[in-house]
Amino acid sequence: MYALVTGGTRGIGRAIAEAFLREGYKVIVLYRGSEDKAKELREKGVITIKCDVGDRNQVRKAREEVEKITPQLDVLVNNAGLWYLMPFEEFDEEKYQEMLRVNLNGVIYVTYEFLPLLKRAKSASIINIASNAGIGTAAEGTTFYAITKAGVIILTRRLAFELGKYGIRVNAVAPGWVETDMTLSGKSEEEKEKLREIFRNKTMLHTTGKPEDIANIVVFLASDKARYITGQVIVADGGRIDNLTHSV
């Protein structure tokens, strides 16, 4: 079986790719940068293809490369994404458009281009990585990021309606704050620990997320154990008390 993961060289995407590898899948990763990380994955047996998911021509070329490897996909994980924090009153058109291009358009382009390969599988699964911000968050500066992830959530539900006739299940995972390269980059160890404590105090479980926490959910959603689940958004945020995801 083949699983394709976008943005799979770092953070949550890498954890997902490695989790599918352990489950016996042949894994293909699309990535935009992180050449060293891509090399590490190749050494583990992962097939890596350089591709900016927000560029439809690149996605089309990536699909052509994948079709040389396999005629079908069993799992597609739309994980690639980025964020810029900015208050609404400091709206930056360029940053917003870049988030929209990658976070939402990228999911549309990849799903559309790879749909023929998914339809050839007996029962395929699409899992989109959204965010609890797309449901409702009090985190400052996340308005425009949240808009792009809300788009991913409604796209997930619409695709579940449209693709069910092909036996394709479509679900999403909406993580809360997870310790990744993106969330901790450029910070000292003291700053990292301060950030962890801030987010621990915002959860019912008084803990922070790890990439593996999200990967475990994705693998479950792709498995036969979730054969009766589609159109759902699984929130994995430790029970955030400052979000609309949990009315506490």
Backbone hydrogen bonds, N-H to C=O, Kabsch-Sander energy under -0.5 kcal/mol:
donor,donor_aa,acceptor,acceptor_aa,energy
3,A,26,K,-2.4
4,L,75,V,-2.6
5,V,28,I,-2.7
6,T,77,V,-2.4
7,G,30,L,-1.8
8,G,5,V,-0.5
8,G,30,L,-1.3
13,G,10,R,-0.7
14,R,10,R,-1.6
15,A,11,G,-2.0
16,I,12,I,-2.3
17,A,13,G,-2.5
18,E,14,R,-2.7
19,A,15,A,-1.8
20,F,16,I,-2.3
21,L,17,A,-1.8
22,R,18,E,-2.0
23,E,19,A,-1.3
24,G,21,L,-1.4
25,Y,20,F,-2.3
26,K,1,M,-3.2
27,V,25,Y,-0.6
28,I,3,A,-2.8
29,V,47,I,-3.2
30,L,5,V,-2.3
31,Y,49,I,-1.9
38,A,34,S,-2.3
39,K,35,E,-2.3
40,E,36,D,-1.9
41,L,37,K,-1.9
42,R,38,A,-2.3
43,E,39,K,-1.9
44,K,40,E,-0.6
44,K,41,L,-1.1
45,G,42,R,-1.4
46,V,41,L,-2.4
47,I,27,V,-2.7
48,T,46,V,-0.5
49,I,29,V,-2.8
51,C,31,Y,-3.5
53,V,51,C,-0.8
55,D,52,D,-2.2
56,R,54,G,-0.6
59,V,55,D,-2.1
60,R,56,R,-2.4
61,K,57,N,-2.1
62,A,58,Q,-2.3
63,R,59,V,-2.3
64,E,60,R,-1.8
65,E,61,K,-1.9
66,V,62,A,-2.4
67,E,63,R,-2.4
68,K,64,E,-0.7
68,K,65,E,-0.7
69,I,65,E,-0.5
69,I,66,V,-1.5
70,T,66,V,-2.7
73,L,117,L,-1.6
74,D,2,Y,-2.2
75,V,2,Y,-1.7
76,L,125,S,-2.4
77,V,4,L,-3.0
78,N,76,L,-0.6
78,N,127,I,-1.8
79,N,77,V,-1.3
86,M,84,Y,-0.5
86,M,141,G,-2.6
90,E,87,P,-2.0
91,F,88,F,-1.2
93,E,91,F,-0.6
96,Y,92,D,-2.4
97,Q,93,E,-2.6
98,E,94,E,-1.8
99,M,95,K,-2.1
100,L,96,Y,-2.6
101,R,97,Q,-2.5
102,V,98,E,-2.1
103,N,99,M,-2.8
104,L,99,M,-0.6
104,L,100,L,-1.3
105,N,100,L,-2.6
106,G,101,R,-0.7
108,I,104,L,-2.0
109,Y,105,N,-3.2
110,V,106,G,-2.3
111,T,107,V,-2.2
112,Y,108,I,-2.6
113,E,109,Y,-2.6
114,F,110,V,-2.3
115,L,111,T,-0.9
115,L,112,Y,-0.5
117,L,114,F,-0.6
118,L,114,F,-1.7
119,K,115,L,-2.5
120,R,116,P,-0.8
121,A,118,L,-1.2
125,S,74,D,-2.0
126,I,169,R,-3.1
127,I,76,L,-2.8
128,N,171,N,-2.5
129,I,78,N,-2.7
130,A,128,N,-0.9
130,A,173,V,-2.7
132,N,175,P,-2.5
134,G,131,S,-1.5
135,I,132,N,-1.3
136,G,132,N,-2.1
138,A,242,D,-0.6
142,T,139,A,-1.1
146,A,142,T,-3.2
147,I,143,T,-1.7
148,T,144,F,-1.5
149,K,145,Y,-1.8
150,A,146,A,-2.5
151,G,147,I,-1.6
152,V,148,T,-1.2
153,I,149,K,-1.8
154,I,150,A,-2.2
155,L,151,G,-2.2
156,T,152,V,-2.2
157,R,153,I,-1.8
158,R,154,I,-2.3
159,L,155,L,-2.7
160,A,156,T,-1.8
161,F,157,R,-1.5
162,E,158,R,-2.3
163,L,159,L,-3.0
164,G,160,A,-0.9
166,Y,163,L,-1.8
167,G,164,G,-2.0
168,I,163,L,-1.6
169,R,124,A,-2.2
169,R,167,G,-0.6
171,N,126,I,-2.5
172,A,232,Q,-2.7
173,V,128,N,-2.3
174,A,234,I,-3.2
176,G,236,A,-2.2
179,E,209,G,-2.6
180,T,178,V,-1.0
184,L,180,T,-1.7
185,S,181,D,-1.4
187,K,184,L,-1.4
192,K,188,S,-2.7
193,E,189,E,-2.2
194,K,190,E,-2.0
195,L,191,E,-2.2
196,R,192,K,-2.5
197,E,193,E,-2.2
198,I,194,K,-2.0
199,F,195,L,-2.1
200,R,196,R,-2.5
201,N,197,E,-2.0
202,K,199,F,-0.8
203,T,200,R,-1.4
204,M,238,G,-0.6
204,M,239,G,-1.7
205,L,238,G,-1.9
206,H,203,T,-0.8
209,G,177,W,-1.7
213,D,210,K,-1.4
214,I,210,K,-1.0
215,A,211,P,-2.2
216,N,212,E,-2.3
217,I,213,D,-1.0
218,V,214,I,-2.2
219,V,215,A,-2.5
220,F,216,N,-1.8
221,L,217,I,-2.6
222,A,218,V,-1.7
223,S,219,V,-0.7
223,S,220,F,-1.2
226,A,223,S,-1.6
227,R,224,D,-1.7
229,I,226,A,-2.1
230,T,228,Y,-0.5
231,G,170,V,-3.2
234,I,172,A,-2.8
234,I,232,Q,-0.5
235,V,233,V,-0.7
236,A,174,A,-1.9
236,A,234,I,-0.6
241,I,202,K,-2.9
242,D,202,K,-0.5
243,N,240,R,-0.5
244,L,136,G,-1.2
245,T,136,G,-0.8
246,H,243,N,-1.1
248,V,246,H,-2.1
